Amino acid sequence: MPPHQRTFDLVIAANRLPVDRVVDADGEVSWRRSPGGLVTAMHAVMSGRPGAWVGWSGDAGAAPEPFEIEGMLLHPVELSEEEVESFYEGFSNDTLWPIYHDVIVPATFHRLWWNAYIAVNERFAEAVCRLAARGATVWVHDYQLQLVPAMVRRRRPDVRIGWFDHIPFPPVELFAQLPWRREILVGMLAADFLGFQRTADARNFLQACRRLGGFQARGDIVTVPGGPGEPAWHAQVGAVPISVDSHRLAELAGRPESVARAAEIRESIGNPRVMLLGVDRLDYTKGIRHRLKAYEELLAEGRIEPPDVTFVQVATPSRERLEAYRSLRDVIEMTVGRINGEYSSLGAPAVNYLHHAYDRDEMTGLFLAADVMVVTPLRDGMNLVAKEYVASRTDLSGALVLSEFTGAYHELRRAFVTNPHDIEGLKDTMMRAIETAPSAKRRAMRAMHRQVMASDVQRWANRFLTALDAAANARREAG
């Protein structure tokens, strides 16, 4: 049967497909697994499960035909160049993203962007409904597709719908700024179960339902009144923090080639006594400027100096057509240049700045090479890099500096916790991570490693799907 005529018991909908298009020197097109956190997590979940993934390929224009990879059907959704600008760069990342991340930069509101958001969400919903078998489970992901649950529910009342929020959900005072706040709440509440990274995010959502939507919310259940002759709708809300494929990461870290690559990395940067590492998308929420400022001041104060200590910063390109991101890149590159001009010597740069993405094998080598992982977002739903680092440290060495404004902080309490806005405090925390006795760091890493290995991505998926089944069954019994 042709791929587009098949139906599936599990359908994933996310803004992006889990692959990137690659064109070789001969013009041959192939697809390579994407490096993002959602893709890495969901790839492990989908392995061995027959299912379909609906998403955008990343290129504007006509969508490729559906195709299979590793037993999973990938169904591309078309986005025109105008929709990339208005739906993705505009409403998703210049309206919603700032609101959901404490308005670190101001949000922009345009009615044309909102109309594009509706149109693209409809397109995703149509594709999902075509692929979903009778009674299928539909799992919708993240802020780009908040209207999809209601659009699917209208067309396919037989399916079970779950929705998961990978980023923070904002306090009601920030969410209230959205002119379309009630429409978004209604769109999300058509799901049987809505999962959030933190209890605080679920609480923020429930408060928004009460205060801005006018819905009744008791405990973790939100009641949405039905239309004429229709019963009320009940949606369940809960915190289900995402994790990583920790056993796979630990296995990769134990391979001789990974250990050898880590040694090569350290050799290439002059074999410092201490290697600090940051790995982030180039995004203003990640606190890259703050950690570089703290590092620069530590150098200026003489508390550390190259080549004894060096910093490696991986900054994966992100949304570079948006002005806020272009400005951030300029600032970071100027900062790196200033630090290296002032504090580097020949063959011993103070900062090794790498502005591109790396595959899983190379990331494992970097994790093993780093003595201190510096994770300092100003706001982050979870931050899977922190968990990936901990999972990779199978020898229980290393240290994690972790922002208290990440979801990961609530699980990795034995990290060297910091407030990245407090530069003096961040400097002291980085120094503690460097100077604390190896035995104490080992005890902390052992506790964090045990936690990450026990709560892996498969456990997260099972928890979410179990909660979704329970919520859907309760709804059907009540209705």
N, C-alpha and C positions, 0 to 999 in steps of 0.2 A: 504494500500500500504506500502511495506517495506520502512523504513526511507531512505535508500540509493537510492530509485527510485523516491522519491518526488523531486519536484523543488519548488523554493521559489522566491518571488518578492523582497526580501531583503536578501542579503548574506554579512555577515561580515567576513573579513579575518584579523586575528591578529596572532602574533607569538604563543601566548598561548591561550588555551581554558579558559573560565571563571571559571573553576573548578579545584580543586586539588583532586587527588586520595587518598582515605583514606582506610586503611586496619585495621579492628578491631582485637581483640584478637582471634577470631574464624576464621580469614582468610577471613571474608566477606568484599567485596569491595564496597565502596560507594563513592559518589562524593560530595565535599563540595565547596561552592562558594569561589573563591580566594579573598584575601584581597587587591589586587593591585588597583591603581588609574584608569587605563583603564577599568578594569573589573567592578569596582564599578560604573563608569560613564555609560558604555555601558549596564550594566544590567538594569539600570533605563530606558535607551532608548528602549531596546528590550522588556520590559514588555508590554504585550498586543499586540505586533506586531508579527505576524507569520513570522519567519525567520530562517536562518541557520547561524551557527558560525563555521568557519573553523580555526583550530589551533592545535598546538602540545599539547599533554597531560602532558608533563613534564618528561616522562619516555622514556629512549632509548629502541629501539626494536620495535617489531610489534605493530601497533596502535590498540587500542580497536575498536570494531564495533561502528558505529554511534549510538547515544542514545539521548533521549529527556529529558530535564529538564525544568519545568515550561513553557511548550508549545514551547520551542525553540529546534531545532535540533542541536546537537553538533557533528561535523564531525572531528574526530581526524586525524591528518597527521603524518605519520611515520617519525621518525628520528633515524638513526642508532647511535650507540655509537660514531663512527667516525665522523658522521655529527654533533652530539652534540658538539664535540670538535672543528671541523673546521668551521661549519656554525654559531653555536650559541656562544660558548665561544671564538672562533677565530675571524672570520670576523665581526660578529655583535658587539661583546663586547670588542675585543682587537684591532680592526681596526677602525670601524665606531664610536663607543661610544667615544673614546678619541678625535677623530677629531671633532666630533659634540659638545664636551664639552671643547673647548679651549685648548686641548692637555695638560690638567692638569697632565696626565701621557703620555709618548710617545706612539704613535700608532705603531702597528706592521703590516707589509705587507707581505703576502704570497700568491703566485698564487694558490696553492692548496686550500686555504681558499676561494678565490674568486670563484673557480670552484664549490666548495660545495655550496656557496651562490647561484649561478645560478641554480644548481640542485634542491635545496630545494625550491627556488622560483617557479621553474617550477612545482613542485609537488603541491604546494599551488594553483597555477593557474589552474591546471587540476581539482582539487577538486572543486574550485569555479565554473568553467564552467559546471561541471556536475550538480551542485545544482541550478544554476541560471535559472529561467524561462525566456521565451522570453521577452526581454525588461526590465529585472530586474535591480534593483539598486545594485551595488557591492560597498561595502565600505571597502577599504584596509587601514590598520593601521600600521604606524610607520616604523622605519628605517630597521627592519629586512626584510621587504617585498617590497623594493623599485623597484624591477624589475617586480613585479606581474602585475601592470597596463598594461604594454606593452604585457606581455605574455597572459593576458586575452583578450586584444583588438585584438590580432592576431587571436585568436580562436573564439571570440564572439563579432563581431562588433556591434551587436544589443543592448548590455547592456550599461547602464550608469555607469561610474566608477568615484568614488571619492576616494581621498587619503588624510589621515590626519597625520601630523607629531606631535607626542606628545613631542618630545625633541627639543632643539634648532636646527636651521639650521645654520651652521657655516659661518663666513665671507669667501669671495671667496679665500683669501690668505691661509686659512686652508683647505678648501675643495679642493683646487688645489693640495694638497699633494697626493690625492688618484690617483693611476695609472689608475683606472677604472672610473674616474669622469664622462666622457661623456656617458658611458654606463648607469650609474646610472641616469643621467639627462634624457636620452632617455626613460628609463624604467618608470620614474615618469611622464613624460610629456604625456604619453598615456592616462592619466586620463582626464576626462572632467573638474574637479575642484580639485585643490590642496589646502588644508587648513593648516594653520600654527598657532602657538600659539600667536605670536606677529607680529606686522607690520614689525619689524626689521628682523625677520626670513623670512618673505615673500620677503622683499627687498633683503636679502642675496641670496635667491634662484634665483630671477630674475637677479641679477647681475652675478651669476654663469652661468645662461643660456646664457647671452650675451657674457661674457668674455671667458668662458671655453667651452661652447657648440657651440658658433657661431650662436645662434638662435636670431631671431628678437623678442624683447620684448617691447611692447608699452603699457604703463599703466600697467594693471594687466593681459594682454593677451600675451602669448608666442606663436609664430607661428613656427611650425615644418614643413619643406618642405616635401611633399609627394614623393613617389617613382615614377618611370616611369608610366605615365598615371593615377597617383593618386593625389587627391587634397591635399593641405596643411592642416595641422592639427592645431587647435587652442585650447590651454589649458588655463583655467582661474586660477588665483592665488589670494588668499586672506587670511587675518588674521581672524580666528574664535576661540578665546580663549575658552578652555574647562572649564567646571565648575563641580559642585558636585550636588548630589541629596539633595539640601539644605532643602527642606520641610520635607523629610524623616528624615534627621539628626535633624532638630528642633523638630520633633515629638518624636524621640527617647530621646532627651535631656530632654523633658518635662515629661517623665514617672517617676513615683515615684521610681521604681527600679533603674533607672539611677542615680537619685539624691542620693539614698541610697548607691549605689556602689561608687560614688564619695566621700561620707563621709567615707566609709570603706577604700578607698585608702589613704586618708589623715591620718586617724587613724593609718594605717599600717606603715606609714613613720614618725610617731611622731607628727602629727598635727602641722606642721610648720606654721609660719605666712605667708610665701611665698613659694609656690611650683612652680619651673621652670620646663618646660617640653619640651623635644625634641623627635620627632617621625620621623624616617627616615629608608629607606633601608640602610644597611651598605655599603655605596658607597663613593668613594673619592670625588665625586662631591658635597656631601651634607654639607660639612663644619663642620662635627662633631668635628674634632680635633681642629678647630679654636674656636668653642664655649666652649669646655672644657678648652682650654688654657686661654680664657678670664675669665671663671668662677674660675679657679685655681688662677689666679692673683688677682681677687677680694677677694678671701679668704686670700691670702698671705698679701694683703694690709689692711686687717681688715675692709673692706667696707661692707662685709657681713660675717655671720658665722652661721654654723649649731648649734643647731637645728632650729634657727629662720628662716633660708633659706635653702632649699635643692633642688637638681636637680634630676629629673627623666629622664633618657635617654633610649628610646626604640629604639633598632637597629635591624631591621628585617634582618635575614640572606639573603645574596645575592651573587651569583656567586662565591662561596667560593673555587672552584677549580682553579680560576685564581690567580696568584701570587700577583697581585696588591691588591686584596681584602683580601687575607690571611695576607699580610703585614699590611694592614690598621687595620684589626681586632686585630692583635698583638699590634699595637701601641695604639689603643684606650683602650684595656684592661689593658695595662701597665699604661696608663695615669690615668684611673679610680682607679687602685690599688694604685698609688702614692698619688692621691688626698685623697682617703679614709684613707690611712695609716697616712697621715699628719694631716688631719683636722676633721676626724670623732671621735665621742665618742660612748661608748657602747649604742646601740639602736638608734643612731642618725647618720646614714651615710651621708656624704656630697653629694655623688652621688649614686643613685639607678640605676644600669645598668641592662637592661633587653634585652637579646639577643635572642628574638624569636618574632613570629608574634602573634597578638591578633585579635579576631573577632570584629565585629562592636559594639557589646554591651559593651565590655571591653574598646574599644577606646573611646566610648562616655563617660564612667565613667572617664577616664583619662582626656579628654578635660574639663569636668565639674570640676574636681579636681584642674586643673592647674590655677594658678593666672597669669602666664606669659608663653606664648607659644614662643619658640625660634626656628625660621626657618632661617637657615643661609647658604643655598647652595652657592657654588662658581659659579655654573651655573645650571639653571634648566629651562626646557621648561615652566612649570607653577608652580607646587607645590600645589597639591590639599589638602595636610594636612593643609596648612594655611587657605584655604577656609572652610574646614571641621570644624576647630576650631571655626572660626567666626560664621558659621551656627549653631553650637551647643550652642553658648553663648546667649541663648534666653533671659536671664535676663540682657544682655548688660554689664555684668561685664567682667573682664579679660583684658589682654593686649597682643598684638602680636608684637614681634620683628621679622622683616622681611628683608631679604637680598634684596638689590636693583638689584641683578642678577637673580631674579626669574621672570617668567612671571606674577605671582600673584601681584608683586609690582606695575604693571601698572594699576591694578584695585583697590588695597587696599592701597591707598596713605595715609590713616590716621593711618597706622601702625607706629610703632617705627622703622623707616627705618635705615638700617646699611650697611656698606661695611665690609663683614667678613674678608677681608684681613687686615683691619685696626684694630688690636687687641685693641689698646687704645680706638678707636672710638666704637668698639663693647662693651667694658666694660662700657663705659659711657651710651651707648644706653640701655643696660640691666639694669643699675641703674635707668635710667629715667623711664623705664617700671615698675620698682618696686616702685619708690618713687613718681611718678606723682599722683596728687590728684585724688581720685576715680571719682569725677564729670567730670574731663577732660577726663579720660580714658573711662568713660561711653559715652561721646559725640562722641569720636572717634569710639568706638565699634558700636554705633548706626548707624553711617554712613556706616561702613563696612558691618554690618549685613544687612542693607537695600539693599546694592548693591548685596551681595551674594544671598539673597532671590529672588531678581528680575531677576538675571541672573543665573538661575539654569541649570542643565544638559539637561533638556528637551528643554529649549530655545536654548541652544548650538546646540543640535541635529537638531532642526527645522531650525535654521539658516544655518547649514551646508547643510542639505538636500535640502533646498530651493535654496541655491546658486548652488548646484550640478544640480538640475533640470533646472535652468535658463541657466547654461553653456551648458548643454547637448542639450537643445532646440535651443539655439543660434547656436550651431555647426550644428545641423541637418537642420536648416533653411538656413544656409550659404552653406551647402554641397548638 
